[in-house]
């Protein structure tokens, strides 16, 4: 099975949503250079119309009270704004203590697989709005729009995540919460960049990867890769050639770039499932990678690193990545 398709299957089984990386030409590796200062955070004003990534206008008759999330970006954004999803496909994410905690366990988890969620179950929640992932949930539009608007989103950079925070805040009239959440994320990003300068992390080669029965790399045009490139040297370009090969790196190719620190999202199922680290523990090439050899290959929570996609997840990921790299 192709590695990127495998990731979508794995994440669907975990009831998580992943934004698909682009498959165009390979960008130049990041140098970890600091970005210009962000403009002051502006509070959004209430509105009932947004335009999705397909150029379709999504119009609501009133402020949405019941929002169904088919992607973790939606859950993340609602939690940032002090709201609770009406239903979710990422129950592990919303139940985290740094999300909704025990209250998150009460959020209904939708049945079905990623991109093929049970439409009847969505309808039963009586949503005012359904938020899904472009390229994954498009085929649900005819069925879902019989009872609720469907807003398709796509995120490739952290600024996309900020933009969706602002858009959802405008729809839900949560401008004050948007300002607080956006400022919190920008403060975390600034702190991560400051730590990177202090500790020379721009010269530290980092890698974020994922796997179950196969492995893949979060390339520099992927949201997670782009985020880490703000702090680390991140030389992992998109391979091109479509979903079958865009993020497919072999262990030998990883060794060629020889990362100093590795963050691993292991998709494991059942008590006997092995993490990526355990699967490759005896692999002679894997053991030659500097991060592995020096004990700096870290298993990280997949529900956060793979599914969150919004400003809360990205801030927490930055905190963890910098703390690990500077320990």
N, C-alpha and C positions, 0 to 999 in steps of 0.2 A: 504494500500500500504506500502511496506517495506520502512523504513526511508531512507536508502541510495539510493534506487531506486528513492524515492521521491525527494531527493536532486538533482539527475541528471535531473529529469523532470523539477523541478523548475528552475534550472540553465539554461536548454535549453530554457525555455520560456523567460528567461532574456537575451538570446543570449550570454551566458557566458560559459567558459570551465573550468572543474574541473578535476584535476588529481585524479584518484581513489586510495584510500588507500589500503594497503595490508591487508590480512585477515589471517595472520598467528598467531603464539602464541603471548601472551601478553607480551610486554617488561616491564622491571621494571620501576616504576615511576621515572621521572627525579628529580634530587635534585637541579637543577639550577646551578650546579658547572660550573665555567668558563672553556671554551675550550682553548687548546693551541693556541698560536699566529699563524696566517696564514702566509705562506711563502710570499715573495715579489711577487707582481703581475707581470706576464710575458706577454709580447705582443705576440699574436698569429701570425702565418704567413699564408698567403693566400693559400688555397687549395680547391679542388672541390669535395672532397669525405668525407662522414661521414658514420658511422655505426649506425643503429637505435637500439632500445631496443629489437627488434626481431632478431638481428644479421644480418639483411639485409643491404647490402651496397647501399647507395644512392650516385650516381655519376652524376655530372652535366657537361655539355659541356663548360659552361662559367659562369662567375659570375652572380648569379640570380639578376635580376632587379625588377621583379614583384613576390612578395611572398604573397600567400594567407594564412591567419591564421584561422584555425578551432579551435584553443585553445588560451586562453588569454596569456599563456606563450609565444607564438609566437609574439603577439602584443607587449607585455611588452619588449621582447628582441629587437625587431626592433626599438621601440621608444628609448630604451637605446642607440642604435647604431646610432641614428640620421636618421633612415629610417621610411618610412610610409608603412603600409600594402597595398597591392593591393585590398584586400577585407578582411572583418572580420566577426566573429560571436560574437564579444564582443563590440558593438558600444558604450555602456555606458562607458566602460573602456577607449577606445581611445579618447573619447570626454571630459574626465576629464581635468581640467585646468593643473594638474600636469603630464598629458600625452601630447596629441596633441591639446587640447582645441578646438577652433572653427574649426581648420583644420581637426580634427578628425571626425567632422560631415560630411565631404565630402567623407570619406572612405566608399565605398559601403558595406552595410550590407547584408550578404548572407541569402536567404530565406531557410526554412526548419527547422527541429528540431535538437537538439544536437545529433550527431551521425548519422543523416540522412539528412544532408544538401543537397540542390539541386545541383546535379552534373553538370547539364547544366549551372547553374548560375556560378559555379566555372570555368567551361571551358570558358565561355563568357569573363572572365577577362583576359584570355590568360596568365596564370601564368607560370613562370619559375620553381616554386617550390611551393608545398602545404605542410603545416606543420599541422599535426593533433595529436590526443591523442591516445596512445596505449591503447587497451582495449575498445575503443569507435569508432574509425574511421577505424579499420582494414577492415571492410566489404566494405569500399569505395575504397580500393586499386585497384581492377580490373577495375573499371570505371574511376577513376582519372588517373591512370597510362597510359591510352590511350592518354593523352595529356600533362601530367606533372609528374615528380617524386613526390611521397608522402613520407614524412619523419614523422615517428611516434615517439613521445617523451613521456617520463614519468618522473615525478619529485616527490620525496618523502622527500628530504632534501634540505636545501638551497644550499648545494654544488652541487646538481644536477642542480639547477637554474644557478649557476655560470658556470658550465660546458657547458650548452646549450648557454649561452651568448658567451662563447669562441668559440663554434662550429659554431654558426651563424656568428660571426665576421670573422672567418676563411673563410667561404664560400663567404661572401660579401666583403672581403678585408677591414674590418673596425677595424684593430688592435688598432689604437690610441684611437678610441672611446671605444673599449672594455676595455682597461687599465683604462680609466677615469671612466667608469661605474662600473667596478669591484672594483676599489679602493674606490669609493664613497659608495658602499654597505658595503665593509669591514670596512670602517670608521664608518658607522652607526651602524654596529653590535658591534664594539668595544666600541662605545659610549654607546650603550644600556647595554652592560655587565658592563661597569664602573658605570653607573647609578644604575644598579641592586646591585652591591656591596655597593655603597654608601648608598642606601636606604633599603638594606636588602630584595630585591625582591625575592631572592632565598627562603625566608621563606613565601612568599606570594603565596597562591594557586590561580592560574588563570584557567579560562575555556574559550575556544572559542567554540561556538555552533551555530547552524543554524536551521532554521525552516520556515515552511509555515503553513500547517495544522498539521504537526507533527514536532518533534524536533529530532536533532541528535547532536553528539559531534565530534569535530575535535580531533581524538585520537592522542596519542603521536607518532604514526608511520605515521600520515598524515603530509603533508608539513607544514601546519599552526601550528599543535600541536608541531611538531619538532622545528619549529622556536621559538615559545613561551617558549619552555623548555630550551632555551639558556639563558633566563632571569628570568623566574619564576619557582616555584614548579608547575609541571604539571602532576598530577597523574591520567591520563585518558588513560589507555591501550586499545588497540584494543580488542574487545570482542570475536573475532573469530567467526567461524560458517558461513562465507560467507557474501555477501553484505546485506543479510536480517537482520543481527544482529551485524555486526562488530562495528558500531558507534551508536548503539541504546542504549541510556541511558534514563531512566525515570526521572521525576522530583524528585522522592523519592531517586533514586540512586545519583543524583546530590547533593541532600541535605546531603547524607551520607559523601561525600567528602567535602562538605560545602565550596565552593570557596570564596575567599576574593574579587575577581574582575572577572566579566564576560563580554565577548565581544560577541555580538549577531548579526549574519547576518540574517536579516529578508527578506524573499523572498515574496514580496507583489505585488499584481496585481489589478489594478483598484483603484479608489478613496476611496472606502469603505473598502479596505483590511486593516487588523489590523497587527501590528508588533507582534513579539513573546512577547515582554514585555506587550503589551496591552492585548493579548490573555490570559496571565497568571496572570494579575494584581490582580485578585480576588481569585487566587488559594492559599489555605492556606499553602500548602507545599512550593510552590514557595516563598511565603512571608517570610518563615523562613530561607531561604538561606542568609548567612551573606552579600554577595554582594548586594542582592536585598534589604535587610533590611537597609543597610547603604547607599543606593543610588549609588552603584558602579557596577551596571549592565548596560552596555552601548550598545546602538544600534550603529553598525558600518556600513560603506558602503559596501554592499554585492558585488558590481561590483569590488571593490578593494580587499577585504579580500578573496572572494571566487574565483575570476576569474584571477587576475593578475599573480600569480605564478612565476613571474620572479624577477630579482634583484631590479627593481624599486619598484614594489609592496611590496616586503618583507622589503625594507628599510623604506617605508612609514608606513607600519604596525608596525614595531618596534618603530618608532617615536611616533605613536599614542598610542600604548599600554603602553609604558613607561610613556608618558605624563599623560595618564589617571590614571595610578597606583600610580604616585607620586604627583598628584594634591592635 
